Each structure stands twice: as C-alpha cells, then as structure tokens.
Amino acid sequence: MSIVLDSFFDPSPVGHGGNRRSAQIVELLTRSQIPFTRFERQLLTTGRDRVFAAIRALCNPKTVRFILKHQIELQPALKNLAFCGFQRQLYDQVLSQHTESNLLLWEATKNYVAPYVAKDRNFKVIAVPQNIEYFVPDAFPESLSTEIRALVSADFVFCISREEEWLLRLHGANAYYLPYYPPQEIEQQLLNIRARRTPGDRFLILGSASNPPTRQGIIEQIQWLKQIRPHLEFEVDIVGNKTESLKDYCDQTFTLHGTVSDEQLTALMTHAKTALIHQTASSGALTRIPELLMAGIPVIANGNACRSAFSYAGVYCYDDEFELLDLFTQSLNSPPSPPRPIAAEKRFIDAVQHLSQA
C-alpha cells in the first residue's frame, strides 16, 4: 500500500512556514517507510477556466447527491456550491487513479470536501491542518462548522497548535498535537548559527509583510516600540519579504532590510541580541519561534504569537507596552534548543503505519 499526500505547499527548507511544516511532514512520512505519492491537482489559472469549471460542477447531478449524502451545510452562495462541486470532481478523479493506495494524508484542508470523497472511495484519512482555515481572512469559502465537521470526519487529526487540538477535540475529533520541529536540513543550519553566535545590541524582527496577519503584527509592534523608545535606547533590524514597504511606519530606530540572502540572514541572526515577534490574533502556530530558539536566540513575543510556545525555555511573553519595556531591561541568556517532540512524532508515524495497513 502507499499514501496519497495532498498538500498546498512544496516541502522545502527554503520559503515560508507553510513550506517548512510540509517539509517536516514529508520527513516523518519518510521515517514511516511507507511509500507516498503527491496529489496532482488541477490548477485553474484564468477567470474563464474557473467560470466554466463552476458551471460544469453546478450542472452535475452528482454534486447535489454528494451534498445531501454528507449533509454539507453550504452557505447560500452560488460560488460555494460551485467550489464544493469542483472539488468533489477533482478528488474523485485523482483518488480513482490511486488504486494501490488506501490512505489520504490531507494537508490541504481548505478543500473541505476531500475526506468525504476519500471515505466514499474507502480511503482512510489523516488530516494535518496547517491552521484552522476559517480564521484566515478570505481563505475558507464556508462556515467554521463546515470546516470542523470535515476535520472531525478524518480518522486522525494532527494539529500544529495546542489550541486547535483543544477546539477540535471539543467537537469530537480524534485530534493530537504535533508541534513544528525543524526538518534536518533546517535544523543543521540553525545549529551552525548557534555555534557561531556573538550577540550584539540590535534586536531582530523576522516576518513576511506580504502575509496580512504578520504585516499587521509588525506594524503594531513598531508602534509599541515607538512608545517605549523614550525610556530606553535600542535599534531594530526588520527582515522579510516586502518589509521594505513599512518605511512610512518607521523612524531612525528601525532598519528595513526586505528580502535578504541566506548569508545576510545568517549574519543578522548570528549577531542579534534578541528576536521580537508580535502577532495579531490568528490560527496555527509560528514556525519561526522554535527555529529562533534552536539558533540560540531568545524570543520576546506577545501573547498571540506565544500560542503553543509558552512552555519553551527562552520565550518571554508580554501583553502590553509596560511588560514589553520590562523585558527590554532584562538580560536574556541564550536559550537551550527546543526538545524534539519524540512522543508526538511516534504517534504520527504509528497512525500512518496502522492506517496504511488497515
């Protein structure tokens, strides 16, 4: 038997947190010694293609029968009905080609019809949501209850955050926490930085300003830092995709680097005093927190960013400007590397091996 891996992101050590979480999942699948193949999805790149696909889905009587059978509660919007119908056709077509497989590893959980189609084709399903998609602006076409019902239908759900494990368990999901731990290639890069660390006096903010929650968080953090600036002298490097677009929010305290090379990022992380992370409310968990700790960099983060990371040594949380100022006055030592989640990894691998042989 083999596994069908359904993911939105390329499993790569280069890229954003989604790429890195996918790389972690692929590394664990490799350790399970069960062969897997990638789900090949049809991409509709033009508006014309999307319109015709929607029309075909709406005109297909199988769409209505599918919705009634699984009691999918669609919002009263034609585009949501079309989305459901198109995804049903896509998953039915692709899974029908994998007769040697009996397990769908469902990481692309935005496509909420997947587990129903898989179960109709006698597949077992392991869901590995990168986050609860409903809480990401404009990411999920349906209601929160529709997404949760789809996740509950999976045989196992492995969550990146404790909070999502708790939420899904409340609704009856067989959910477990699988924290992010850097894949081997990334781990080695971070340990090399740790070995060369010579902390200076500058703080470091890492994040992609093209990601709305991250951008909003960096902007709010800049505003908070400006408020404590009269009480303490400091300088901040801001690094990440499109961070140069934040110049209107910054003064001479902040240096905007934008996207940098691996060598430049290594240098900034090697000499950073402390990393600063400030996030507006969102779902999932930040992969860069365990990565920064592995590199030997203490992390000062607000409560939203600290979700699922409170137990890590080297993470210092704040909820207002006064607590942030207090942390700036403290001497923060180099943290230990975060512990490998051995039990959680084993639970995931055991589930893969068990269901693939069922």
C-alpha positions in Angstrom: 0.0 0.0 0.0 1.0 3.6 -0.4 -0.1 7.1 0.7 -1.6 10.0 -1.3 -0.1 13.2 0.1 -2.4 16.2 -0.5 -0.5 19.4 0.2 -0.7 23.0 -0.9 3.0 23.7 -0.4 6.2 22.3 -1.7 8.1 20.6 1.2 11.1 22.9 1.1 13.6 24.2 3.7 13.5 27.4 1.6 10.4 29.5 1.9 7.7 30.4 4.4 6.4 28.5 7.4 4.0 26.5 5.2 6.8 25.1 3.2 8.7 24.1 6.3 5.7 22.5 8.0 5.2 20.5 4.8 8.9 19.5 4.8 8.5 18.3 8.4 5.5 16.1 7.4 7.4 14.6 4.5 10.4 13.9 6.7 8.1 12.0 9.1 6.5 10.1 6.2 9.9 9.0 5.0 10.7 7.7 8.5 7.4 5.7 8.4 8.9 3.7 5.5 5.5 3.8 3.7 5.8 5.0 0.1 3.8 8.1 -0.9 2.8 10.0 -4.0 1.9 13.6 -4.3 -1.7 14.6 -5.1 -1.7 16.2 -8.5 -4.2 18.9 -8.5 -5.7 20.8 -11.5 -4.8 24.5 -11.4 -7.3 26.9 -12.9 -5.2 29.9 -13.7 -7.7 32.1 -15.6 -11.1 33.5 -14.7 -12.6 31.9 -17.8 -11.4 28.4 -16.7 -12.8 29.0 -13.2 -16.2 30.1 -14.6 -16.5 27.1 -16.9 -15.4 24.7 -14.1 -18.1 26.2 -11.8 -20.8 25.8 -14.4 -19.9 22.1 -15.1 -19.9 21.5 -11.3 -23.3 23.1 -10.8 -24.8 21.2 -13.7 -23.5 17.8 -12.5 -26.3 16.0 -10.5 -23.6 14.1 -8.6 -22.8 17.4 -6.8 -26.3 17.6 -5.3 -26.3 13.9 -4.3 -22.9 14.3 -2.7 -24.0 17.3 -0.7 -27.2 15.6 0.5 -25.4 12.3 1.4 -22.8 14.0 3.6 -25.1 16.8 4.9 -22.7 19.5 3.9 -24.1 22.9 5.1 -23.3 25.3 2.3 -23.8 29.0 2.7 -26.4 30.4 0.4 -23.8 31.5 -2.2 -23.6 30.1 -5.7 -19.8 30.2 -5.7 -19.6 28.0 -2.6 -21.8 25.4 -4.3 -19.5 25.6 -7.4 -16.4 25.2 -5.2 -17.9 22.1 -3.5 -18.9 20.6 -6.8 -15.5 21.3 -8.5 -13.5 19.9 -5.5 -15.7 16.8 -5.5 -15.0 16.1 -9.1 -11.2 16.8 -8.7 -10.8 14.5 -5.7 -12.9 11.8 -7.2 -10.9 11.9 -10.4 -7.5 11.9 -8.7 -8.2 9.3 -6.0 -9.7 6.9 -8.5 -6.3 6.8 -10.2 -4.6 5.6 -6.9 -6.0 2.1 -6.7 -2.8 0.9 -4.8 -3.4 3.5 -2.1 -5.8 3.4 0.9 -4.7 6.4 2.9 -5.1 10.1 2.2 -2.8 12.4 4.1 -4.8 15.6 3.9 -2.8 18.7 4.5 -4.7 20.9 2.1 -7.6 21.2 4.5 -9.0 24.3 2.8 -10.5 21.8 0.4 -13.1 20.6 2.9 -14.8 18.0 0.6 -11.7 15.8 0.4 -12.4 13.5 3.4 -15.9 12.8 2.3 -14.8 11.8 -1.2 -11.9 9.8 0.2 -14.3 7.9 2.6 -16.6 7.2 -0.4 -13.6 5.5 -2.1 -12.7 3.5 1.1 -9.7 5.6 1.9 -8.6 6.3 5.5 -7.9 9.9 6.2 -5.2 11.7 8.3 -5.7 15.4 8.5 -2.7 17.7 9.1 -4.1 21.2 9.0 -1.6 24.0 8.9 -4.2 26.1 10.7 -7.9 26.4 11.0 -8.6 28.0 7.6 -11.8 29.7 8.6 -9.8 32.1 10.8 -7.5 33.2 7.9 -9.1 36.2 6.1 -10.6 35.2 2.7 -9.1 31.7 2.9 -12.1 29.5 3.6 -15.3 29.6 1.5 -17.6 28.1 4.1 -18.6 28.4 7.8 -16.4 27.3 10.7 -18.8 24.5 11.5 -18.4 23.2 7.9 -14.6 23.1 8.3 -14.8 21.5 11.8 -17.2 18.8 10.6 -14.8 17.9 7.7 -11.9 17.6 10.1 -13.9 15.6 12.6 -14.7 13.1 9.8 -10.9 12.2 9.5 -9.6 9.1 11.3 -6.8 11.2 12.9 -6.1 15.0 13.0 -2.6 16.2 13.8 -2.6 19.9 14.8 0.3 22.4 14.7 -1.1 24.1 17.8 -2.4 23.1 21.2 -5.4 25.5 20.9 -6.6 23.8 17.7 -6.2 20.4 19.2 -8.4 21.6 22.1 -11.0 23.1 19.8 -11.3 20.1 17.5 -11.5 17.7 20.5 -14.4 19.7 21.8 -16.2 18.8 18.6 -15.3 15.1 18.8 -12.3 15.0 16.5 -9.6 12.4 17.2 -7.1 15.2 17.4 -3.5 15.3 18.6 -0.8 18.0 18.9 2.1 17.6 16.5 4.3 20.6 17.2 6.6 22.0 14.5 10.2 20.9 14.7 12.6 21.9 12.0 13.5 19.3 9.4 17.0 18.0 9.4 18.4 20.4 6.8 17.0 23.5 8.6 18.0 22.1 12.0 21.6 21.9 10.9 21.6 25.4 9.5 20.2 26.7 12.8 22.7 24.8 14.9 25.5 26.2 12.8 24.2 29.7 13.7 24.0 28.8 17.4 27.7 27.6 17.3 28.8 31.0 15.9 26.6 33.3 17.9 28.1 36.5 19.1 25.2 38.6 20.2 25.3 42.4 19.7 23.0 45.2 20.8 20.4 45.1 17.9 17.0 43.5 18.1 15.7 41.4 15.2 12.2 41.2 13.7 11.6 38.4 11.1 8.5 38.1 9.1 6.8 38.4 5.7 5.0 41.7 5.3 3.1 40.1 2.4 1.2 37.9 4.9 -1.6 40.1 6.3 -1.6 38.9 10.0 2.2 39.2 10.1 2.2 42.6 8.5 -0.4 43.9 10.9 1.6 42.5 13.8 4.8 44.1 12.7 3.1 47.5 12.3 1.6 47.2 15.7 4.9 46.2 17.2 6.6 49.2 15.6 4.0 51.4 17.2 4.5 49.8 20.6 8.3 50.1 20.3 8.0 53.8 19.5 6.0 54.2 22.7 8.8 52.7 24.9 11.6 54.3 22.9 11.7 57.5 25.0 12.5 55.3 28.1 15.3 53.2 26.5 17.7 53.3 23.6 17.7 50.4 21.1 17.9 49.6 17.4 15.9 47.1 15.4 16.6 45.2 12.2 13.4 44.2 10.3 13.9 41.4 7.8 11.5 39.6 5.4 9.6 39.7 2.2 8.2 43.2 1.4 9.2 44.6 4.8 10.7 47.5 2.9 7.1 48.6 2.3 6.8 49.5 6.0 9.0 52.6 5.7 6.2 55.0 6.4 5.8 53.5 9.9 9.4 53.6 10.8 11.9 56.2 12.1 15.7 56.0 12.5 15.3 53.3 15.2 14.4 50.8 12.5 16.4 49.4 9.6 14.3 47.8 6.9 16.2 45.1 5.0 13.5 43.5 2.9 14.3 40.1 1.5 17.9 39.1 2.1 20.2 36.3 1.0 20.9 33.3 3.2 24.3 34.7 4.1 22.9 38.0 5.2 20.2 36.4 7.2 22.7 34.1 8.9 24.8 37.2 9.8 21.8 39.1 11.2 20.8 36.0 13.3 24.3 35.4 14.5 24.6 38.9 15.9 21.1 39.6 17.0 20.6 40.4 20.7 17.0 39.1 20.8 14.2 38.3 18.4 11.0 40.2 18.6 7.7 38.7 17.5 4.3 40.4 17.6 1.2 38.8 16.0 -2.4 39.8 15.8 -4.9 37.2 16.6 -4.8 34.3 14.1 -4.8 30.5 14.0 -2.0 27.9 13.6 1.4 28.4 15.3 4.6 30.3 14.3 7.3 28.0 13.0 9.9 30.7 13.5 9.7 30.6 17.3 11.3 27.1 17.6 13.7 27.9 14.8 14.9 31.1 16.5 15.4 29.1 19.8 17.3 26.4 18.0 19.6 29.1 16.6 20.3 30.2 20.2 18.3 33.5 20.0 15.9 34.5 22.9 12.4 35.4 21.8 10.3 38.2 23.1 6.7 37.8 21.9 3.2 38.9 22.6 0.5 36.6 23.8 -0.9 36.0 20.3 2.4 34.9 19.0 3.2 32.8 22.0 0.3 30.4 21.5 1.5 26.8 21.9 5.0 28.2 22.8 4.6 29.2 26.4 6.5 26.0 27.6 9.6 26.7 25.6 12.6 27.9 27.6 13.8 31.2 26.1 10.4 32.6 25.1 9.4 35.7 27.1 5.8 36.8 26.7 4.1 40.2 27.1 0.6 41.6 26.8 1.1 45.3 26.9 3.8 48.0 26.4 4.8 48.0 30.1 5.6 44.3 30.1 7.5 44.8 26.8 9.6 47.6 28.3 10.3 45.5 31.3 11.6 42.6 29.1 13.8 45.1 27.2 15.6 45.9 30.5 16.4 42.3 31.4 19.5 40.3 30.4 18.2 37.3 28.4 20.6 34.3 28.1 20.9 32.1 25.1 18.1 29.5 25.3 18.5 25.7 25.0 17.4 24.1 21.8 13.7 23.1 21.9 13.2 19.4 22.7 12.4 17.2 19.9 8.7 16.1 20.2 9.6 12.4 20.1 6.3 11.1 21.5 4.2 13.2 19.1 6.3 12.2 16.1 5.9 8.5 17.1 2.2 8.9 17.5 2.0 10.3 13.9 4.2 7.6 12.4 2.3 4.9 14.2 -1.0 6.3 12.9 0.4 6.4 9.3 1.7 2.8 9.5 -1.5 1.5 11.2 -4.0 3.1 8.7 -1.9 2.3 5.6 -2.1 -1.4 6.5 -5.7 -1.4 7.6 
